[in-house]
Structure formats: C-alpha cells, structure tokens
Amino acid sequence: MSSSDYILEVKNVSKNFKGLRAINALSFAVSYGLIFSIIGPNGAGKTTAINMITGIYPPTSGDIFFEGWNLSKKKPYQLAGMGIGRTFQNIQVFGHMTVRENIMVGLHTKSRSGFLRCLFHTPMVWEEEGRTRSKTDEILQFMDLEPKADLRVDELPYGDQKRVEIARALVMEPKLLLLDEPAAGLNLQETQEMARAIIKIREKGIAVILVEHDMNLIMRISDQIIVLNYGEKIAEGDAQTIRRHPRVIEAYLGKEV
C-alpha cells in the first residue's frame, strides 16, 4: 500500500490484446471529489482504460492504485466493495423490474443477511430490509426518479433508463464512479439533465471518471481532462488548455487543420 493525495493513480499502464497494444504507458491521477474526463477519437483506448480500472481487464504492465491500494489481481466485485462503481456504454438495467427494484439490486453487495436468515425473516433481515428501502428512497430522490419509482424500467424514456443505472451504482455508496458514455443517445434536454446529475454527484463528494463523446458536456462540467489517441495520452489539463492544444486539434480534425 502507498499513501497518496489522489483517490486513483494509474502508473505506466499498458494493455495488449493478441499482440496489439491498446494502451501504451498510460499515467494519470484523479483527485478526490472532482470530475475527471477521458476523451479521444473512436478506438483511442478510453473504454479499455476504464475496464482496467474496474478489474474487467488486468493490465499487461504497470500499476493502478485506489486510495493507495494496488488493484492488481482484484476482481470487479471486490473493487465494488472497496468503493468503485461504474456504468456501461450499453445500458445494463433489468427492464422487467421497476425503478425501485433495479436500485435495490445494487445493494446486494452490502447485504449481511444469509440465505437462512432471509428464509425465516429474522429481526436482522427486517432491519436490513428497512435500511435497504430507506437508502433506495434517498437515491430515488437524489436522481429525481421518485415519481417513476414503481414503473417498469422498459417503460421509461432512454434518458431515464440511464439515470436508473447511475442510481443503482450510487446506492452502493461509491467513492469513485466511472461513467462510460452517459450522454450517448440522449437528446439535448436529457443531456442537460445528465450534466446536472453528474455535477450533483461531484457535490456529494464522489470522484467521477467520465468517458464521453459529447464535447459540449465535457468542456462544461470537467475539472480535469486527459486526451487519448491510439492508446497514448497526448494532452492533460483543464477545458481551456485542452480546447487549444495543437495535438488535440490534430487528433480530432486532422493535420491539415
């Protein structure tokens, strides 16, 4: 374990897939309670980077530290228990279940009631069910989903479904939340609602790593941005720095521009 002022440190991390280097010697650090965005053209390695942070892919080389703890060899469920939550590019919700039920599913990692206790409805089970319902109600309110709590998720607009997925991640009380393209497929109003939700999450003291193609959203809400191209970091800084960086302009618009 190493001590650090950062919630997450990625140190010289590379990832190979069958001889192809998807990420090359990537290093960055994420501060507590900030929105940290990862951008880049298609195929730049953004999703690969967050898949390594969340334990889906092990790095080929390098180290990733969360609150000073080395994450190598940790499984996704262990990282969730440590306080790392995430959403996915393609929505991962249970369409046949209600909004409330989807959020309650997120609390299963914190459940202390074993099978037999649940079967016989012991006092501990009743107490835990009360805490689960209370926590779920709190997150429903936080994500402005209270009026839709008892609707089936597959009956909701796409933007609401995305917020349900974020709510399910939040109910696990993460310290770090990774959002993979939360605004993809959203209309302008839904994107504005998503931006407000992400800012509220930061105000709650949760660090956010945001992977997103919507540059207006990125430039408006990010505290820090890194830019990947062909698996390498080509720029890092605040929105103003990134907007004017010649290598970023070249990566997005081509060398002629």
N, C-alpha and C positions, 0 to 999 in steps of 0.2 A: 504493500500500500504506500502511495505517495500523497503528501498533503498538497493542497492546491487552492488557489482563489477561484478556480473555474469549476463549474459543475461537470463539464465534459472536456476532455483533451484527446485529440486524435493526433498520434505521433508517428509520422513517417510510414503511413499505412499504404500498402499496395494490395491489389486483388487481381489474380489471374484466373481466367476461365479457359481451360484447354489450350494453354499457350498464349492466349490473347490477354493483354494487360488492360483491364477495365479501369483500374485506379492505380495511379503511379505516385508513390512517395507523398501522399497527402497528409498535411498537418494543419490543424486549426484548433482553437479553444473557444468554448462557449461560456460566457459569464452567467451567473445566477440571474434569473428573472428578466431576461432580455429576449427579444425576437431575433433569432439568428437565421438568415435565409441562405439557401444554397441554390444558385441559378446556373444556367448554361444551356447551350443548344441541345436538341434531341441527341441522345446517345453519349452525353458528356460524362455520365457516371453518377448522376445525382441519386437515383434510387439505389444503386449499388452501395453508395456511401451510407445511406440510412439503413439499408439491410444489414450492413456490417455492425453498425452501432446497436441495432436491436437484436443481434445474435442470429439472424437468419443465415448469413454467410460468415464464416470465420475469415479474418484477414490472412492473405498469403504471407505477409510480413508486416511488422510494425505493431504498435500497441494502442489500445483505446482505454482511457481511464474515466470512470464515473465517480465523482466525489472522492478521487484518489484511489479507488479500487480498480484493479486491472480486470477488464471484462473478457479477456481471452478464455475460451472454453466454457463460457456461461451460455445457458440455453435461454431462448426468448421468455419462457415462463419465469425463470429466475430473475431476469432483468426487469420484468414487470413487477415482481415482488420487491425489487430494490428501488423502484420509483421511476421506471422508464416506460412511458406509454406511447402508443402510435396509432395512426390511421393509415389507410392504404389508398393507392390510386383508384382501384376499383372497390366500390363500397362493399364492406363486409358487415351487413346487418341481416337480421332474421326477419324477412318480410312478412311472415305469417304471424309474428308476435307483435304485441303492442309496443309503443314507445317506452312505456314504463318497464315492461318485461325485458326489452333489449338492454336498458340501462342496468337493471338488476343483475343481468348476466355478468356484467363487468365486475360485480362484487364477489364472484365465486372464488377469486384468488385470495380473498381476505377472510373467507368463511372458516370458522374454527369448529363448526358442528359436524361431527362424523355421521356416517350413514345411520347407525343405530339410534343416535340421539334424535335425528330427524324423524325416524320411523315412529318413535314413541313420544314425540313432541315434549321433550324435557323442558324445564324452565330456561335452560341455556338457549335452546332453539327459539323459544318465544322471544327472549330478549334480543337475540341476534336478528330475528325477523323484523323486530321493531326498529333496530338500528339501520337495517337494510332499507326499509321503507322510508325512514327519515332522511337518510343520505340520498336516496333516489329523488325524493321530493325537492331536496336542496338543489340538486343538479338540474332537474327539470326547470326549476325557477331560474337558475343561473343562465341556462341556454335558451330561455324564452320558449320552452316546449310544454309548459303546464297545460295550456288549453287543448293540446293534442296528445296528452299522456295516455289516453285509453283507446287511441286509434291504432289500427294496424299500420305498420311502417310502410307496407307496399301500397297503401292508400295515399301516402303523403307525396308532395312535390319533391323533386330531386334534391333541392337545397335543404329541405327539412331532413331528408334522409341522411345527408352528410352531417348535419348538426347532431343527429341522433348518434352517429358513430363517434363523433367527438365527445358527446356527453357520456357515452359508455366508457371511453378512455379516461375521462376526468373523474368518474365516480371511484376509480381505483386510487385516487389521490397521488398522481404522479408529481415528481419534482421536475421532470423533463418530459415534454410532449413533442413527438415528431409528427408533423402533418405532411403527407405526401399528396400534393396537388389538391388541396381542399376546395379550390375555386374552379376546378376543371368541370366544364359542362354547366356552369351556373350563369344565369342572366345577370344583368347589371345590378338589379335590386338585391338579388340573392348574394352576389359578390360583396356588396356593401354591408349586408348583414353578417357575412362571414368575416369581413375585416373587423367589424365591431366585436364579434365574438372572440377573435384572436387577441385583440387588444385587451378585452376583459380578462382573458386567461393570463396574459402577462401581468395585469394589475393584481391578480390573485397571488403573484409571486412565483408563478410557474415559468420556467425557461421553455421557449418554443424554438424548435428547429423546423423551418418552413421550406419545403421544396415546391416551387410554383413557377408556372409559365406566364402568369398574368403580371406583366412588369409594372402596371399602374398600382396594383395591390402591393407588390414587393417594395416599390420605391416609397409608398405612402406609410407603411407600418413597420418596416425593418429597422432595427437598431444597428445591425452589423450584417454585411453581405459578403459571401465568397462566390467567385465565379469559377466553374469548372469547364474545361474544354479538352476533349479526348482524354479524360481521366486525370488531368492535371489542374492544379489551382493556378489560374492566371491573374487573379486580382482579388483583393480583400480591402474592405473599408465601409464607410457609410454610404448612403444613397448618392450623395453628391459626388463622392470620389468615384464610385462605380459607373455612374452615368457618363462621366467624362473620360474614363480610362481607355486609351487607344486600343489595347489588346481586347477589351470587352467589345468595343465598337466593331473591331475587325472580326471577332468570333461570330457576332450576330449578323453583321451586314456585309461582310466580305472585305477583302483587302483593298479593292478599288475605292470603296467609300472611305 
